[in-house]
Amino acid sequence: MANADDSNRRQHGKMTSETRYQALFLGAGPQMQCGVGQFTRLLQEAIEKLDPGSCTALTLTRREGSVAEIWRAVGSARSVVCNFPIVAWKRVMVRPLLRSSNFRLQTGAHALQLHWSASKGKVDSVLYYNWHTNSTERIAASAVVVACGPLGSAKLLHNSTSNEFPHGLGNSAGLLGRFLHDHPREWWSFRMDKPLTLLAPAAYLTRLPYNFSPPLLATSWTLGTASVRDKVRSRFGLKGTVVGVQIIGTMIPSEMCSAKPSSAQKDEFGLPALDVCIRYSDAEVGAVIRSRQHLLNLMDEAGYGATRGETVPTLFPGTVAHYGGTARMHAKREYGVTDALNRVYDAPNVLVCDASCFTTAAEKNPTLTVMAIAARAATHLAHDLKHA
Ligand SMILES: Cc1cc2nc3c(=O)[nH]c(=O)nc-3n(C[C@H](O)[C@H](O)[C@H](O)COP(=O)(O)OP(=O)(O)OC[C@H]3O[C@@H](n4cnc5c(N)ncnc54)[C@H](O)[C@@H]3O)c2cc1C
């Protein structure tokens, strides 16, 4: 337990109906340096600033976070925020690699620039800041896989300037950083006029058919429980009248939304900081708002009168952090930063393997698609390197 001291824990050692905290953050701890981990920590810090003492955290690793601790912690909070499922994926993949003599994990390394070698006609090394030695170092590379997330990858490529690529690597067609998109997303709950078995796990309603939807606009509905109490009750097959809803909508990618180097601000390494410009259009917000009533109508048709409760106002970019599009994939070089196998057109031994390569975002969570595309690209890269 990171934020609650021992006496607090003893005092609140059993599950009570009174909640002490507004939010409990379940995560893999500060050692887990992933985007979700950072986002969750920043979220906790922000809530703590607004309402000191309102949050607590429990770290779950192999050694920390017993079932009893989780049970007690869940009972002490009104909302639970978890970030560990995705980082768990990363652990599952990295652990077996660590046993291989061909694999070396360099932690505390912040990539600054990819170095283009004019004589070799490819990227031949990566410049990075080593937080362990506090120095800038270089590592040679036959190929480079960039997976810093759509904002971080755009920044790294923008900062990788050379005589041949003065506006950044991958930016020959002026597309790097453009077409940034995110998911409009909102949370609300509805109350039914009669009880229904509480959902465990959540249920998912996919988008409307294409012929009923405006081009590129869609929403999905994830239905689940709306409180920790109902979450616990759902495990016992009990009934309830309140359903929590998460709607994820799409954005129509636009050149006007971008992640570009700032002309005025520098980052901590003296490189241009990133200027992020993104907004949801009225059409995109409208699609999410219309989808509220659509779900209530479906419930009505099923014989369950439903009234929508309060909606958490989140219809602005950045609340879901499902960015994509900044190194779009296209079959033609003039329309894309990367080719169909995630290779940067300017430097085919550099692959961008995150949601940067998405041209559009479906109304779905992005990570499994990112992983599938990355796995496919890696298979081809291994083949290319073997036959180079
Ligand atoms: C709160 C939250 C909940 C989410 N829930 C879901 C969900 O339920 N399902 C889902 O599919 N998606 C979810 N997402 C989105 C999901 O987190 C991303 O799709 C996923 O993390 C993308 O993985 P990634 O490895 O491409 O990028 P990231 O996880 O963002 O990892 C990028 C890594 O690169 C590092 N990095 C950046 N720049 C540099 C640099 N210059 N040098 C070295 N390292 C660098 C970052 O520190 C980070 O560790 C969620 C996101 C958030 C914020």
The ligand as an SDF file (V2000), in Angstrom:
LIG
                    3D

 53 58  0  0  0  0  0  0  0  0999 V2000
   -5.6600    5.0250  -18.4370 C   0  0  0  0  0  0  0  0  0  0  0  0
   -5.5700    4.2900  -19.7320 C   0  0  0  0  0  0  0  0  0  0  0  0
   -6.3170    3.1390  -19.9000 C   0  0  0  0  0  0  0  0  0  0  0  0
   -6.2310    2.4340  -21.0940 C   0  0  0  0  0  0  0  0  0  0  0  0
   -6.9760    1.3050  -21.2320 N   0  0  0  0  0  0  0  0  0  0  0  0
   -6.8900    0.6120  -22.3670 C   0  0  0  0  0  0  0  0  0  0  0  0
   -7.6460   -0.5980  -22.5310 C   0  0  0  0  0  0  0  0  0  0  0  0
   -8.3780   -1.0080  -21.6500 O   0  0  0  0  0  0  0  0  0  0  0  0
   -7.5160   -1.2760  -23.6920 N   0  0  0  0  0  0  0  0  0  0  0  0
   -6.7060   -0.8320  -24.6920 C   0  0  0  0  0  0  0  0  0  0  0  0
   -6.6330   -1.4920  -25.7370 O   0  0  0  0  0  0  0  0  0  0  0  0
   -5.9850    0.3090  -24.5650 N   0  0  0  0  0  0  0  0  0  0  0  0
   -6.0470    1.0250  -23.4310 C   0  0  0  0  0  0  0  0  0  0  0  0
   -5.3230    2.1830  -23.3030 N   0  0  0  0  0  0  0  0  0  0  0  0
   -4.4350    2.5630  -24.3920 C   0  0  0  0  0  0  0  0  0  0  0  0
   -3.1410    1.7910  -24.2130 C   0  0  0  0  0  0  0  0  0  0  0  0
   -2.4990    2.2450  -23.0600 O   0  0  0  0  0  0  0  0  0  0  0  0
   -2.2290    2.0160  -25.3960 C   0  0  0  0  0  0  0  0  0  0  0  0
   -2.8960    1.6250  -26.5620 O   0  0  0  0  0  0  0  0  0  0  0  0
   -0.9960    1.1480  -25.2230 C   0  0  0  0  0  0  0  0  0  0  0  0
   -0.3330    1.4440  -24.0170 O   0  0  0  0  0  0  0  0  0  0  0  0
   -0.0790    1.3850  -26.3810 C   0  0  0  0  0  0  0  0  0  0  0  0
    1.1050    0.6720  -26.1390 O   0  0  0  0  0  0  0  0  0  0  0  0
    2.4760    1.2220  -26.6710 P   0  0  0  0  0  0  0  0  0  0  0  0
    3.5160    0.2770  -26.1980 O   0  0  0  0  0  0  0  0  0  0  0  0
    2.3560    1.4750  -28.1460 O   0  0  0  0  0  0  0  0  0  0  0  0
    2.6530    2.6580  -26.0090 O   0  0  0  0  0  0  0  0  0  0  0  0
    2.9020    3.0290  -24.4680 P   0  0  0  0  0  0  0  0  0  0  0  0
    2.2860    2.0490  -23.5440 O   0  0  0  0  0  0  0  0  0  0  0  0
    2.4960    4.4760  -24.3340 O   0  0  0  0  0  0  0  0  0  0  0  0
    4.4500    2.8700  -24.3350 O   0  0  0  0  0  0  0  0  0  0  0  0
    5.3460    3.7780  -24.9450 C   0  0  0  0  0  0  0  0  0  0  0  0
    6.5950    3.7550  -24.1100 C   0  0  0  0  0  0  0  0  0  0  0  0
    7.6170    4.4940  -24.7750 O   0  0  0  0  0  0  0  0  0  0  0  0
    8.2870    5.2510  -23.8140 C   0  0  0  0  0  0  0  0  0  0  0  0
    8.9350    6.3680  -24.5250 N   0  0  0  0  0  0  0  0  0  0  0  0
    8.3600    7.4630  -25.0530 C   0  0  0  0  0  0  0  0  0  0  0  0
    9.2990    8.2440  -25.6390 N   0  0  0  0  0  0  0  0  0  0  0  0
   10.4780    7.6060  -25.4860 C   0  0  0  0  0  0  0  0  0  0  0  0
   11.8200    7.8880  -25.8670 C   0  0  0  0  0  0  0  0  0  0  0  0
   12.1290    8.9860  -26.5600 N   0  0  0  0  0  0  0  0  0  0  0  0
   12.7960    7.0080  -25.5300 N   0  0  0  0  0  0  0  0  0  0  0  0
   12.5100    5.8740  -24.8360 C   0  0  0  0  0  0  0  0  0  0  0  0
   11.2480    5.5410  -24.4370 N   0  0  0  0  0  0  0  0  0  0  0  0
   10.2550    6.4080  -24.7690 C   0  0  0  0  0  0  0  0  0  0  0  0
    7.2250    5.6710  -22.8240 C   0  0  0  0  0  0  0  0  0  0  0  0
    7.8090    6.0220  -21.5820 O   0  0  0  0  0  0  0  0  0  0  0  0
    6.4130    4.3960  -22.7350 C   0  0  0  0  0  0  0  0  0  0  0  0
    6.9430    3.5250  -21.7820 O   0  0  0  0  0  0  0  0  0  0  0  0
   -5.3860    2.9040  -22.1260 C   0  0  0  0  0  0  0  0  0  0  0  0
   -4.6370    4.0790  -21.9510 C   0  0  0  0  0  0  0  0  0  0  0  0
   -4.7310    4.7580  -20.7720 C   0  0  0  0  0  0  0  0  0  0  0  0
   -3.8930    5.9950  -20.5820 C   0  0  0  0  0  0  0  0  0  0  0  0
  1  2  1  0
  2  3  1  0
  2 52  2  0
  3  4  2  0
  4  5  1  0
  4 50  1  0
  5  6  2  0
  6  7  1  0
  6 13  1  0
  7  8  2  0
  7  9  1  0
  9 10  1  0
 10 11  2  0
 10 12  1  0
 12 13  2  0
 13 14  1  0
 14 15  1  0
 14 50  1  0
 15 16  1  0
 16 17  1  0
 16 18  1  0
 18 19  1  0
 18 20  1  0
 20 21  1  0
 20 22  1  0
 22 23  1  0
 23 24  1  0
 24 25  2  0
 24 26  1  0
 24 27  1  0
 27 28  1  0
 28 29  2  0
 28 30  1  0
 28 31  1  0
 31 32  1  0
 32 33  1  0
 33 34  1  0
 33 48  1  0
 34 35  1  0
 35 36  1  0
 35 46  1  0
 36 37  1  0
 36 45  1  0
 37 38  2  0
 38 39  1  0
 39 40  1  0
 39 45  2  0
 40 41  1  0
 40 42  2  0
 42 43  1  0
 43 44  2  0
 44 45  1  0
 46 47  1  0
 46 48  1  0
 48 49  1  0
 50 51  2  0
 51 52  1  0
 52 53  1  0
M  END
$$$$
